[in-house]
Amino acid sequence: MSVSETLRGLAAGIAVLGYVALFLLLRFRSVPASVFAGVAVLSTAALVAAGGRPAFRQLLGRGPSTDAETPGWWLARVEPAVEDAWNAYADLILTVGLWAITVGAFGRLATYPGDDPPFGLVTVGFLSMVCGLISLGFLIDSRYE
């Protein structure tokens, strides 16, 4: 595997992880707006690094595919946008990143200063933990191909 393929795979993993984290953070509103903006900028930069301008256009729903092939949900359009750059390094980034989100959510929950911690942190923690385990399965599978 060449260095450029490795870097594109790392960028693809960061992009998918960032957009999944952005979805979870937006859905459960567990961090400030500046964090949302930072995650969105980083994810978009990684998406462009992995797939270039066509990947960004595909994320917006204006890609080279026909309307019948383009999913309506923005998060579902991330995977086809980085499909060409996806490799084992992207699986590794996604797995480790999801587990980091899990540790962060449960750590924030454990250290919450108030009496009534946000239930969204529990949901984010469990969803990212399960998705990290699923991603680990794909990572292990890609090692034996």
Rosetta constraint file for C-alpha pairs under 8 A:
AtomPair CA 1 CA 5 HARMONIC 6.36 0.50
AtomPair CA 1 CA 6 HARMONIC 6.79 0.50
AtomPair CA 2 CA 6 HARMONIC 6.29 0.50
AtomPair CA 3 CA 7 HARMONIC 6.16 0.50
AtomPair CA 4 CA 8 HARMONIC 6.04 0.50
AtomPair CA 5 CA 9 HARMONIC 6.07 0.50
AtomPair CA 5 CA 85 HARMONIC 6.99 0.50
AtomPair CA 6 CA 10 HARMONIC 6.23 0.50
AtomPair CA 6 CA 87 HARMONIC 7.81 0.50
AtomPair CA 6 CA 89 HARMONIC 6.74 0.50
AtomPair CA 7 CA 11 HARMONIC 6.11 0.50
AtomPair CA 7 CA 50 HARMONIC 7.80 0.50
AtomPair CA 8 CA 12 HARMONIC 6.05 0.50
AtomPair CA 8 CA 49 HARMONIC 6.72 0.50
AtomPair CA 8 CA 50 HARMONIC 4.57 0.50
AtomPair CA 8 CA 51 HARMONIC 7.63 0.50
AtomPair CA 8 CA 85 HARMONIC 5.52 0.50
AtomPair CA 8 CA 86 HARMONIC 7.60 0.50
AtomPair CA 9 CA 13 HARMONIC 6.19 0.50
AtomPair CA 9 CA 50 HARMONIC 6.87 0.50
AtomPair CA 9 CA 85 HARMONIC 5.25 0.50
AtomPair CA 9 CA 86 HARMONIC 5.10 0.50
AtomPair CA 9 CA 87 HARMONIC 5.39 0.50
AtomPair CA 9 CA 88 HARMONIC 7.39 0.50
AtomPair CA 9 CA 89 HARMONIC 5.53 0.50
AtomPair CA 9 CA 90 HARMONIC 4.83 0.50
AtomPair CA 10 CA 14 HARMONIC 6.22 0.50
AtomPair CA 10 CA 50 HARMONIC 7.96 0.50
AtomPair CA 10 CA 89 HARMONIC 5.58 0.50
AtomPair CA 10 CA 90 HARMONIC 5.07 0.50
AtomPair CA 10 CA 93 HARMONIC 6.67 0.50
AtomPair CA 11 CA 15 HARMONIC 6.06 0.50
AtomPair CA 11 CA 46 HARMONIC 4.88 0.50
AtomPair CA 11 CA 47 HARMONIC 6.64 0.50
AtomPair CA 11 CA 49 HARMONIC 6.19 0.50
AtomPair CA 11 CA 50 HARMONIC 5.16 0.50
AtomPair CA 11 CA 90 HARMONIC 7.35 0.50
AtomPair CA 12 CA 16 HARMONIC 6.23 0.50
AtomPair CA 12 CA 46 HARMONIC 6.52 0.50
AtomPair CA 12 CA 47 HARMONIC 6.15 0.50
AtomPair CA 12 CA 49 HARMONIC 7.91 0.50
AtomPair CA 12 CA 50 HARMONIC 5.20 0.50
AtomPair CA 12 CA 51 HARMONIC 7.79 0.50
AtomPair CA 12 CA 82 HARMONIC 5.76 0.50
AtomPair CA 12 CA 85 HARMONIC 6.25 0.50
AtomPair CA 12 CA 86 HARMONIC 6.11 0.50
AtomPair CA 12 CA 90 HARMONIC 5.87 0.50
AtomPair CA 13 CA 17 HARMONIC 5.98 0.50
AtomPair CA 13 CA 86 HARMONIC 7.37 0.50
AtomPair CA 13 CA 89 HARMONIC 7.23 0.50
AtomPair CA 13 CA 90 HARMONIC 3.89 0.50
AtomPair CA 13 CA 91 HARMONIC 6.43 0.50
AtomPair CA 13 CA 92 HARMONIC 7.65 0.50
AtomPair CA 13 CA 93 HARMONIC 5.29 0.50
AtomPair CA 13 CA 94 HARMONIC 5.40 0.50
AtomPair CA 14 CA 18 HARMONIC 5.84 0.50
AtomPair CA 14 CA 43 HARMONIC 6.63 0.50
AtomPair CA 14 CA 46 HARMONIC 6.19 0.50
AtomPair CA 14 CA 47 HARMONIC 7.95 0.50
AtomPair CA 14 CA 90 HARMONIC 7.34 0.50
AtomPair CA 14 CA 93 HARMONIC 6.47 0.50
AtomPair CA 14 CA 94 HARMONIC 6.97 0.50
AtomPair CA 15 CA 19 HARMONIC 6.19 0.50
AtomPair CA 15 CA 42 HARMONIC 7.62 0.50
AtomPair CA 15 CA 43 HARMONIC 4.48 0.50
AtomPair CA 15 CA 44 HARMONIC 6.68 0.50
AtomPair CA 15 CA 45 HARMONIC 7.77 0.50
AtomPair CA 15 CA 46 HARMONIC 5.00 0.50
AtomPair CA 15 CA 47 HARMONIC 5.07 0.50
AtomPair CA 16 CA 20 HARMONIC 6.10 0.50
AtomPair CA 16 CA 43 HARMONIC 7.36 0.50
AtomPair CA 16 CA 47 HARMONIC 7.95 0.50
AtomPair CA 16 CA 78 HARMONIC 6.60 0.50
AtomPair CA 16 CA 79 HARMONIC 7.18 0.50
AtomPair CA 16 CA 94 HARMONIC 7.27 0.50
AtomPair CA 17 CA 21 HARMONIC 6.01 0.50
AtomPair CA 17 CA 43 HARMONIC 7.82 0.50
AtomPair CA 17 CA 93 HARMONIC 7.67 0.50
AtomPair CA 17 CA 94 HARMONIC 5.52 0.50
AtomPair CA 17 CA 97 HARMONIC 6.58 0.50
AtomPair CA 17 CA 98 HARMONIC 7.16 0.50
AtomPair CA 18 CA 22 HARMONIC 5.95 0.50
AtomPair CA 18 CA 39 HARMONIC 6.04 0.50
AtomPair CA 18 CA 40 HARMONIC 7.12 0.50
AtomPair CA 18 CA 42 HARMONIC 7.23 0.50
AtomPair CA 18 CA 43 HARMONIC 4.90 0.50
AtomPair CA 19 CA 23 HARMONIC 6.11 0.50
AtomPair CA 19 CA 39 HARMONIC 7.73 0.50
AtomPair CA 19 CA 40 HARMONIC 7.14 0.50
AtomPair CA 19 CA 43 HARMONIC 6.13 0.50
AtomPair CA 19 CA 75 HARMONIC 7.00 0.50
AtomPair CA 19 CA 78 HARMONIC 7.74 0.50
AtomPair CA 20 CA 24 HARMONIC 6.27 0.50
AtomPair CA 20 CA 75 HARMONIC 7.40 0.50
AtomPair CA 21 CA 25 HARMONIC 5.98 0.50
AtomPair CA 21 CA 39 HARMONIC 7.79 0.50
AtomPair CA 21 CA 101 HARMONIC 7.78 0.50
AtomPair CA 22 CA 26 HARMONIC 5.93 0.50
AtomPair CA 22 CA 36 HARMONIC 6.48 0.50
AtomPair CA 22 CA 39 HARMONIC 6.37 0.50
AtomPair CA 22 CA 40 HARMONIC 6.73 0.50
AtomPair CA 23 CA 27 HARMONIC 5.90 0.50
AtomPair CA 23 CA 75 HARMONIC 7.69 0.50
AtomPair CA 24 CA 28 HARMONIC 6.16 0.50
AtomPair CA 24 CA 124 HARMONIC 6.33 0.50
AtomPair CA 25 CA 29 HARMONIC 5.42 0.50
AtomPair CA 25 CA 30 HARMONIC 5.96 0.50
AtomPair CA 25 CA 31 HARMONIC 6.74 0.50
AtomPair CA 25 CA 36 HARMONIC 7.26 0.50
AtomPair CA 25 CA 124 HARMONIC 7.90 0.50
AtomPair CA 26 CA 30 HARMONIC 7.76 0.50
AtomPair CA 26 CA 36 HARMONIC 7.40 0.50
AtomPair CA 28 CA 120 HARMONIC 5.02 0.50
AtomPair CA 28 CA 121 HARMONIC 7.51 0.50
AtomPair CA 28 CA 124 HARMONIC 7.58 0.50
AtomPair CA 29 CA 120 HARMONIC 7.46 0.50
AtomPair CA 30 CA 118 HARMONIC 7.41 0.50
AtomPair CA 30 CA 120 HARMONIC 6.65 0.50
AtomPair CA 30 CA 121 HARMONIC 6.73 0.50
AtomPair CA 31 CA 35 HARMONIC 6.49 0.50
AtomPair CA 31 CA 36 HARMONIC 7.50 0.50
AtomPair CA 32 CA 36 HARMONIC 6.92 0.50
AtomPair CA 33 CA 37 HARMONIC 6.37 0.50
AtomPair CA 34 CA 38 HARMONIC 6.19 0.50
AtomPair CA 35 CA 39 HARMONIC 6.11 0.50
AtomPair CA 36 CA 40 HARMONIC 6.12 0.50
AtomPair CA 37 CA 41 HARMONIC 6.17 0.50
AtomPair CA 38 CA 42 HARMONIC 6.14 0.50
AtomPair CA 39 CA 43 HARMONIC 5.94 0.50
AtomPair CA 40 CA 44 HARMONIC 6.08 0.50
AtomPair CA 41 CA 45 HARMONIC 6.12 0.50
AtomPair CA 42 CA 46 HARMONIC 6.16 0.50
AtomPair CA 43 CA 47 HARMONIC 6.07 0.50
AtomPair CA 44 CA 48 HARMONIC 6.20 0.50
AtomPair CA 44 CA 56 HARMONIC 7.57 0.50
AtomPair CA 45 CA 49 HARMONIC 6.16 0.50
AtomPair CA 46 CA 50 HARMONIC 6.07 0.50
AtomPair CA 47 CA 51 HARMONIC 6.02 0.50
AtomPair CA 47 CA 52 HARMONIC 7.12 0.50
AtomPair CA 47 CA 55 HARMONIC 6.77 0.50
AtomPair CA 47 CA 56 HARMONIC 6.70 0.50
AtomPair CA 47 CA 81 HARMONIC 7.94 0.50
AtomPair CA 47 CA 82 HARMONIC 7.07 0.50
AtomPair CA 48 CA 52 HARMONIC 4.28 0.50
AtomPair CA 48 CA 53 HARMONIC 6.01 0.50
AtomPair CA 48 CA 55 HARMONIC 6.56 0.50
AtomPair CA 48 CA 56 HARMONIC 6.12 0.50
AtomPair CA 50 CA 55 HARMONIC 7.95 0.50
AtomPair CA 50 CA 82 HARMONIC 6.52 0.50
AtomPair CA 50 CA 85 HARMONIC 6.04 0.50
AtomPair CA 51 CA 55 HARMONIC 4.88 0.50
AtomPair CA 51 CA 56 HARMONIC 7.51 0.50
AtomPair CA 51 CA 81 HARMONIC 6.83 0.50
AtomPair CA 51 CA 82 HARMONIC 5.83 0.50
AtomPair CA 51 CA 84 HARMONIC 7.47 0.50
AtomPair CA 51 CA 85 HARMONIC 6.71 0.50
AtomPair CA 52 CA 56 HARMONIC 6.76 0.50
AtomPair CA 53 CA 57 HARMONIC 6.19 0.50
AtomPair CA 54 CA 58 HARMONIC 6.06 0.50
AtomPair CA 54 CA 63 HARMONIC 6.26 0.50
AtomPair CA 54 CA 64 HARMONIC 7.62 0.50
AtomPair CA 54 CA 81 HARMONIC 7.68 0.50
AtomPair CA 55 CA 59 HARMONIC 6.22 0.50
AtomPair CA 55 CA 63 HARMONIC 7.27 0.50
AtomPair CA 55 CA 81 HARMONIC 4.50 0.50
AtomPair CA 55 CA 82 HARMONIC 6.52 0.50
AtomPair CA 56 CA 60 HARMONIC 6.44 0.50
AtomPair CA 56 CA 63 HARMONIC 7.99 0.50
AtomPair CA 56 CA 81 HARMONIC 7.21 0.50
AtomPair CA 57 CA 61 HARMONIC 6.37 0.50
AtomPair CA 57 CA 62 HARMONIC 5.11 0.50
AtomPair CA 57 CA 63 HARMONIC 4.96 0.50
AtomPair CA 58 CA 62 HARMONIC 5.23 0.50
AtomPair CA 58 CA 63 HARMONIC 3.73 0.50
AtomPair CA 58 CA 64 HARMONIC 7.04 0.50
AtomPair CA 58 CA 65 HARMONIC 7.90 0.50
AtomPair CA 58 CA 77 HARMONIC 6.80 0.50
AtomPair CA 58 CA 78 HARMONIC 7.95 0.50
AtomPair CA 58 CA 80 HARMONIC 7.84 0.50
AtomPair CA 58 CA 81 HARMONIC 5.79 0.50
AtomPair CA 59 CA 63 HARMONIC 7.36 0.50
AtomPair CA 59 CA 74 HARMONIC 6.57 0.50
AtomPair CA 59 CA 77 HARMONIC 5.22 0.50
AtomPair CA 59 CA 78 HARMONIC 5.74 0.50
AtomPair CA 59 CA 81 HARMONIC 6.28 0.50
AtomPair CA 60 CA 74 HARMONIC 7.27 0.50
AtomPair CA 60 CA 77 HARMONIC 7.95 0.50
AtomPair CA 61 CA 70 HARMONIC 6.57 0.50
AtomPair CA 61 CA 71 HARMONIC 7.89 0.50
AtomPair CA 61 CA 72 HARMONIC 7.82 0.50
AtomPair CA 61 CA 74 HARMONIC 7.80 0.50
AtomPair CA 61 CA 77 HARMONIC 7.35 0.50
AtomPair CA 65 CA 69 HARMONIC 6.09 0.50
AtomPair CA 65 CA 70 HARMONIC 6.43 0.50
AtomPair CA 66 CA 70 HARMONIC 6.44 0.50
AtomPair CA 70 CA 77 HARMONIC 7.10 0.50
AtomPair CA 71 CA 76 HARMONIC 6.12 0.50
AtomPair CA 71 CA 77 HARMONIC 6.05 0.50
AtomPair CA 72 CA 76 HARMONIC 7.56 0.50
AtomPair CA 72 CA 77 HARMONIC 7.82 0.50
AtomPair CA 73 CA 77 HARMONIC 6.82 0.50
AtomPair CA 74 CA 78 HARMONIC 7.06 0.50
AtomPair CA 75 CA 79 HARMONIC 7.93 0.50
AtomPair CA 76 CA 80 HARMONIC 7.85 0.50
AtomPair CA 77 CA 81 HARMONIC 6.37 0.50
AtomPair CA 78 CA 82 HARMONIC 6.57 0.50
AtomPair CA 79 CA 83 HARMONIC 5.87 0.50
AtomPair CA 82 CA 86 HARMONIC 6.22 0.50
AtomPair CA 86 CA 90 HARMONIC 5.81 0.50
AtomPair CA 86 CA 91 HARMONIC 7.83 0.50
AtomPair CA 87 CA 91 HARMONIC 6.67 0.50
AtomPair CA 88 CA 92 HARMONIC 6.24 0.50
AtomPair CA 88 CA 139 HARMONIC 6.31 0.50
AtomPair CA 88 CA 142 HARMONIC 6.21 0.50
AtomPair CA 88 CA 143 HARMONIC 7.43 0.50
AtomPair CA 89 CA 93 HARMONIC 6.21 0.50
AtomPair CA 90 CA 94 HARMONIC 6.11 0.50
AtomPair CA 91 CA 95 HARMONIC 6.09 0.50
AtomPair CA 91 CA 135 HARMONIC 6.58 0.50
AtomPair CA 91 CA 136 HARMONIC 7.60 0.50
AtomPair CA 91 CA 138 HARMONIC 7.00 0.50
AtomPair CA 91 CA 139 HARMONIC 5.39 0.50
AtomPair CA 92 CA 96 HARMONIC 6.14 0.50
AtomPair CA 92 CA 136 HARMONIC 7.81 0.50
AtomPair CA 92 CA 139 HARMONIC 6.40 0.50
AtomPair CA 93 CA 97 HARMONIC 5.79 0.50
AtomPair CA 94 CA 98 HARMONIC 6.01 0.50
AtomPair CA 94 CA 132 HARMONIC 7.36 0.50
AtomPair CA 94 CA 135 HARMONIC 6.93 0.50
AtomPair CA 95 CA 99 HARMONIC 6.36 0.50
AtomPair CA 95 CA 132 HARMONIC 4.89 0.50
AtomPair CA 95 CA 133 HARMONIC 7.37 0.50
AtomPair CA 95 CA 135 HARMONIC 5.39 0.50
AtomPair CA 95 CA 136 HARMONIC 5.81 0.50
AtomPair CA 95 CA 139 HARMONIC 7.85 0.50
AtomPair CA 96 CA 100 HARMONIC 6.16 0.50
AtomPair CA 96 CA 132 HARMONIC 7.36 0.50
AtomPair CA 97 CA 101 HARMONIC 6.26 0.50
AtomPair CA 97 CA 132 HARMONIC 7.97 0.50
AtomPair CA 98 CA 102 HARMONIC 6.27 0.50
AtomPair CA 98 CA 128 HARMONIC 5.23 0.50
AtomPair CA 98 CA 129 HARMONIC 6.60 0.50
AtomPair CA 98 CA 131 HARMONIC 7.00 0.50
AtomPair CA 98 CA 132 HARMONIC 5.11 0.50
AtomPair CA 99 CA 103 HARMONIC 6.23 0.50
AtomPair CA 99 CA 128 HARMONIC 6.59 0.50
AtomPair CA 99 CA 129 HARMONIC 5.90 0.50
AtomPair CA 99 CA 132 HARMONIC 5.81 0.50
AtomPair CA 100 CA 104 HARMONIC 6.03 0.50
AtomPair CA 101 CA 105 HARMONIC 5.99 0.50
AtomPair CA 101 CA 124 HARMONIC 7.88 0.50
AtomPair CA 101 CA 125 HARMONIC 6.83 0.50
AtomPair CA 101 CA 128 HARMONIC 6.47 0.50
AtomPair CA 102 CA 106 HARMONIC 6.19 0.50
AtomPair CA 102 CA 124 HARMONIC 7.14 0.50
AtomPair CA 102 CA 125 HARMONIC 4.37 0.50
AtomPair CA 102 CA 126 HARMONIC 6.94 0.50
AtomPair CA 102 CA 128 HARMONIC 5.56 0.50
AtomPair CA 102 CA 129 HARMONIC 5.56 0.50
AtomPair CA 103 CA 107 HARMONIC 5.73 0.50
AtomPair CA 103 CA 125 HARMONIC 7.24 0.50
AtomPair CA 104 CA 108 HARMONIC 5.93 0.50
AtomPair CA 104 CA 125 HARMONIC 7.83 0.50
AtomPair CA 105 CA 109 HARMONIC 6.12 0.50
AtomPair CA 105 CA 121 HARMONIC 5.34 0.50
AtomPair CA 105 CA 122 HARMONIC 6.98 0.50
AtomPair CA 105 CA 124 HARMONIC 6.56 0.50
AtomPair CA 105 CA 125 HARMONIC 5.14 0.50
AtomPair CA 106 CA 110 HARMONIC 6.10 0.50
AtomPair CA 106 CA 121 HARMONIC 6.90 0.50
AtomPair CA 106 CA 122 HARMONIC 6.82 0.50
AtomPair CA 106 CA 125 HARMONIC 5.96 0.50
AtomPair CA 107 CA 111 HARMONIC 6.23 0.50
AtomPair CA 108 CA 112 HARMONIC 5.79 0.50
AtomPair CA 108 CA 121 HARMONIC 7.69 0.50
AtomPair CA 109 CA 117 HARMONIC 6.48 0.50
AtomPair CA 109 CA 118 HARMONIC 7.70 0.50
AtomPair CA 109 CA 121 HARMONIC 6.39 0.50
AtomPair CA 109 CA 122 HARMONIC 7.39 0.50
AtomPair CA 112 CA 117 HARMONIC 6.12 0.50
AtomPair CA 118 CA 122 HARMONIC 7.76 0.50
AtomPair CA 119 CA 123 HARMONIC 6.69 0.50
AtomPair CA 120 CA 124 HARMONIC 6.08 0.50
AtomPair CA 121 CA 125 HARMONIC 5.98 0.50
AtomPair CA 122 CA 126 HARMONIC 6.19 0.50
AtomPair CA 123 CA 127 HARMONIC 5.97 0.50
AtomPair CA 124 CA 128 HARMONIC 5.97 0.50
AtomPair CA 125 CA 129 HARMONIC 6.05 0.50
AtomPair CA 126 CA 130 HARMONIC 6.18 0.50
AtomPair CA 127 CA 131 HARMONIC 6.10 0.50
AtomPair CA 128 CA 132 HARMONIC 5.84 0.50
AtomPair CA 129 CA 133 HARMONIC 6.33 0.50
AtomPair CA 130 CA 134 HARMONIC 6.34 0.50
AtomPair CA 131 CA 135 HARMONIC 6.05 0.50
AtomPair CA 132 CA 136 HARMONIC 6.08 0.50
AtomPair CA 133 CA 137 HARMONIC 6.53 0.50
AtomPair CA 134 CA 138 HARMONIC 6.77 0.50
AtomPair CA 135 CA 139 HARMONIC 6.20 0.50
AtomPair CA 136 CA 140 HARMONIC 6.12 0.50
AtomPair CA 137 CA 141 HARMONIC 6.08 0.50
AtomPair CA 138 CA 142 HARMONIC 6.09 0.50
AtomPair CA 139 CA 143 HARMONIC 6.50 0.50
AtomPair CA 140 CA 144 HARMONIC 6.91 0.50
AtomPair CA 141 CA 145 HARMONIC 6.80 0.50
